[in-house]
Amino acid sequence: MEGSAEFSGLRAYFLRERPTLLRLLKARLGNPDEAEDVLQELWLRLSTMNSAPIAQPGGYIFRMANNMATDRHRSLSASMRRESEWIETYGQSDEIVPPVEAGMLASERLRQIDAAVAALPERTARIFRLYRYEDVPRRTIAELIGISVSAIEKHLQVAYRAIHALEGADDDEPGTAGEQER
Amino acid sequence: MSNGDRILRQAIDWHIRLADGDTDLWHGFVAWLEADTAHAKAYDRVASDDALLDDRGAQPVRPTIVPVPRRADARRKKAVFWGAGMAAVLTGAIGLAYFRPAADAPYFVEAPAGGGRQVMLADGTRIMIHAGGRLRLDRAHPRLAAIEKGEALFQVRHDPANPFRVEAAGRVIEDLGTIFDVAARGPELRVAVAEGSVSFNSGQNHILLKPGMVINASADDQIEIRHVDPGTVGAWRLGHVDFDDVALRDVVRQLRLSNGIRIALSPELGSRRFSGVLRNDRGGDEIVRSLAQLSETRALRVAGGWMLERSAAR
């Protein structure tokens, strides 16, 4: 199949980027063993994946690794939170608290996020929803709304800042993108 | 600004840019993470919140149109919703309903004339119905939808063993893993593909459609294929349709298929082209008025619809 060439392309990317992928996972997870675990899991996923053509294989693999780190964090913090609440209440941790607990915390946070988005200027909220809820690519949003991609990014910054209750969420200063060392 | 805020801002900037970042950008990000453990903590906050939005599947959504019976079961499989209710919030015109009719029988979903409607099927397939459109669904055949009239955008949960099929205007469209748009009224049909591919079958013609391809089938099964920017397929869900130098007769055809507005063109307008943006979340009269204004024509009411003719004076 012609797809197998693409697959070996992904694998080649993985092998070439492996050291940086590992650094990414170590930095995000703060634990070398866990980073190796996730990297191994990533490798397994890549080898069982349907080999649809991918536009940017490098970015794609990094994104996968990064998402897996986020998932790891979330399940970890949920289980830690459950554990500590349980210990506070009952002084032991050998029972399992129903997962509903974590779900409720998540839904509470989601409500906060929704409220923050709803309070944004209409245009900003619309762009954020298109981007984040509808998965419309930035370039497409830019075309639909008739402004530049970088203007779209400004709106997204404003939205994310509002979600994280940052001061100046509604100002339009360029933010820190330019200051970052790349 | 406090140092913590500054770092959080940086984390947000990274997160936005990484969404379509190349390898170089990721290398820069890794260096930033390694520079300070506070960076990783801040980034984790941003990424975790964002991931929360991905699996809000279990969250109730706010329908803006009359809610239909919803399954009580709140805990569904993860992330089947994509981001349910978004369209609703975004134009205020599209309602979302998690559809659960009582009996195993065909049922109909109709979008009111002034606004679209979104339907989520049990397998995660999402259908956005254009204002005034009507679909037939059947719980006994969950991978089948029939367009009675109008237009709908399908985001199909792909299953190679059990392809999703759309019946419209006597033809069959079969998903091969994809997002596609179908508009049908009477014997006329238009299919456009945004992502993946779709197989089109009219009995006589069997065609594989790729992203950006639009197929127009007329009453006598004349087939015409065009190419458009795949990003524009289904863009009507944003509440407006952009025409860029499109033949006026094609605009009229589209309004007939998508909105059910019948417009005849007077002969001298046969070769006229049109550029402009029409709101499609408005009533037919208002759409025709905008079209006339933007195309510098005059709209006359005739039996069963409208007639556009060249404006008398300039």
Boltz contact constraints between the chains, C-beta under 6 A:
constraints:
  - contact:
      token1: [A, 20]
      token2: [B, 27]
      max_distance: 6.0
  - contact:
      token1: [A, 20]
      token2: [B, 30]
      max_distance: 6.0
  - contact:
      token1: [A, 23]
      token2: [B, 30]
      max_distance: 6.0
  - contact:
      token1: [A, 24]
      token2: [B, 30]
      max_distance: 6.0
  - contact:
      token1: [A, 27]
      token2: [B, 33]
      max_distance: 6.0
  - contact:
      token1: [A, 27]
      token2: [B, 34]
      max_distance: 6.0
  - contact:
      token1: [A, 27]
      token2: [B, 40]
      max_distance: 6.0
  - contact:
      token1: [A, 28]
      token2: [B, 40]
      max_distance: 6.0
  - contact:
      token1: [A, 56]
      token2: [B, 22]
      max_distance: 6.0
  - contact:
      token1: [A, 58]
      token2: [B, 23]
      max_distance: 6.0
  - contact:
      token1: [A, 59]
      token2: [B, 21]
      max_distance: 6.0
  - contact:
      token1: [A, 59]
      token2: [B, 22]
      max_distance: 6.0
  - contact:
      token1: [A, 62]
      token2: [B, 26]
      max_distance: 6.0
  - contact:
      token1: [A, 70]
      token2: [B, 47]
      max_distance: 6.0
  - contact:
      token1: [A, 70]
      token2: [B, 51]
      max_distance: 6.0
  - contact:
      token1: [A, 73]
      token2: [B, 44]
      max_distance: 6.0
  - contact:
      token1: [A, 74]
      token2: [B, 48]
      max_distance: 6.0
  - contact:
      token1: [A, 106]
      token2: [B, 52]
      max_distance: 6.0
  - contact:
      token1: [A, 110]
      token2: [B, 52]
      max_distance: 6.0
  - contact:
      token1: [A, 110]
      token2: [B, 56]
      max_distance: 6.0
  - contact:
      token1: [A, 126]
      token2: [B, 90]
      max_distance: 6.0
  - contact:
      token1: [A, 129]
      token2: [B, 86]
      max_distance: 6.0
  - contact:
      token1: [A, 129]
      token2: [B, 89]
      max_distance: 6.0
  - contact:
      token1: [A, 129]
      token2: [B, 90]
      max_distance: 6.0
  - contact:
      token1: [A, 132]
      token2: [B, 53]
      max_distance: 6.0
  - contact:
      token1: [A, 133]
      token2: [B, 83]
      max_distance: 6.0
  - contact:
      token1: [A, 133]
      token2: [B, 86]
      max_distance: 6.0
  - contact:
      token1: [A, 134]
      token2: [B, 83]
      max_distance: 6.0
  - contact:
      token1: [A, 134]
      token2: [B, 86]
      max_distance: 6.0
  - contact:
      token1: [A, 140]
      token2: [B, 231]
      max_distance: 6.0
  - contact:
      token1: [A, 144]
      token2: [B, 238]
      max_distance: 6.0
  - contact:
      token1: [A, 153]
      token2: [B, 16]
      max_distance: 6.0
  - contact:
      token1: [A, 156]
      token2: [B, 16]
      max_distance: 6.0
  - contact:
      token1: [A, 160]
      token2: [B, 12]
      max_distance: 6.0
  - contact:
      token1: [A, 164]
      token2: [B, 8]
      max_distance: 6.0
  - contact:
      token1: [A, 166]
      token2: [B, 5]
      max_distance: 6.0
  - contact:
      token1: [A, 175]
      token2: [B, 13]
      max_distance: 6.0
  - contact:
      token1: [A, 176]
      token2: [B, 9]
      max_distance: 6.0
  - contact:
      token1: [A, 176]
      token2: [B, 10]
      max_distance: 6.0
  - contact:
      token1: [A, 176]
      token2: [B, 13]
      max_distance: 6.0
  - contact:
      token1: [A, 177]
      token2: [B, 13]
      max_distance: 6.0
  - contact:
      token1: [A, 182]
      token2: [B, 28]
      max_distance: 6.0
